[in-house]
Amino acid sequence: MTKLEKAIRRSLSVGDVEYTVVIDPTGVKLTQKGKRKGVELKWTDLVSGDAALAAALQASTPAD
């Protein structure tokens, strides 16, 4: 298996909206193309079960 040592960027379409997904050693970030802010999930939150809480907290903050 290949170890994740640097960021991997991929594009993703959800409906008619384009997103960029970045997977790196610290976690995953999903950002709408053309925007700076996105949803970020750290691996430690995912593994500990705090992923839902982290996502809910980020969703409650005002967006651009």
HUURVEN-V201129 format. One record per residue. RES is the residue in one small letter. PHI is phi as a letter, one per 30 degrees, with the letter a starting at -180 (999 if undefined). OMEGA is omega in whole degrees, 0 to 359 (NA if undefined). NEAR is the number of other C-alpha atoms within 12 Angstrom. Layout:
res:RES phi:PHI omega:OMEGA near:NEAR
res:RES phi:PHI omega:OMEGA near:NEAR
//
This chain:
res:m phi:999 omega:180 near:3
res:t phi:d omega:179 near:5
res:k phi:d omega:179 near:9
res:l phi:d omega:183 near:14
res:e phi:c omega:177 near:11
res:k phi:b omega:185 near:13
res:a phi:d omega:174 near:16
res:i phi:c omega:181 near:18
res:r phi:c omega:177 near:16
res:r phi:b omega:176 near:19
res:s phi:c omega:185 near:18
res:l phi:b omega:175 near:17
res:s phi:c omega:174 near:15
res:v phi:b omega:187 near:14
res:g phi:i omega:179 near:7
res:d phi:c omega:185 near:9
res:v phi:c omega:179 near:14
res:e phi:c omega:179 near:17
res:y phi:b omega:171 near:24
res:t phi:c omega:177 near:26
res:v phi:c omega:177 near:25
res:v phi:c omega:176 near:27
res:i phi:c omega:179 near:23
res:d phi:b omega:183 near:21
res:p phi:d omega:180 near:17
res:t phi:c omega:181 near:19
res:g phi:l omega:183 near:24
res:v phi:b omega:176 near:27
res:k phi:b omega:179 near:28
res:l phi:c omega:184 near:28
res:t phi:b omega:175 near:28
res:q phi:d omega:181 near:24
res:k phi:e omega:181 near:20
res:g phi:i omega:179 near:12
res:k phi:c omega:179 near:15
res:r phi:c omega:183 near:15
res:k phi:c omega:178 near:19
res:g phi:a omega:178 near:24
res:v phi:c omega:181 near:29
res:e phi:b omega:180 near:29
res:l phi:b omega:180 near:32
res:k phi:d omega:180 near:25
res:w phi:e omega:181 near:19
res:t phi:d omega:177 near:16
res:d phi:d omega:180 near:18
res:l phi:d omega:182 near:18
res:v phi:d omega:183 near:12
res:s phi:d omega:181 near:13
res:g phi:j omega:180 near:14
res:d phi:d omega:184 near:16
res:a phi:d omega:181 near:21
res:a phi:d omega:179 near:18
res:l phi:d omega:180 near:16
res:a phi:d omega:179 near:21
res:a phi:d omega:179 near:22
res:a phi:d omega:178 near:14
res:l phi:d omega:178 near:15
res:q phi:d omega:180 near:18
res:a phi:d omega:182 near:16
res:s phi:d omega:178 near:11
res:t phi:d omega:182 near:13
res:p phi:d omega:179 near:10
res:a phi:c omega:179 near:13
res:d phi:d omega:NA near:10
//
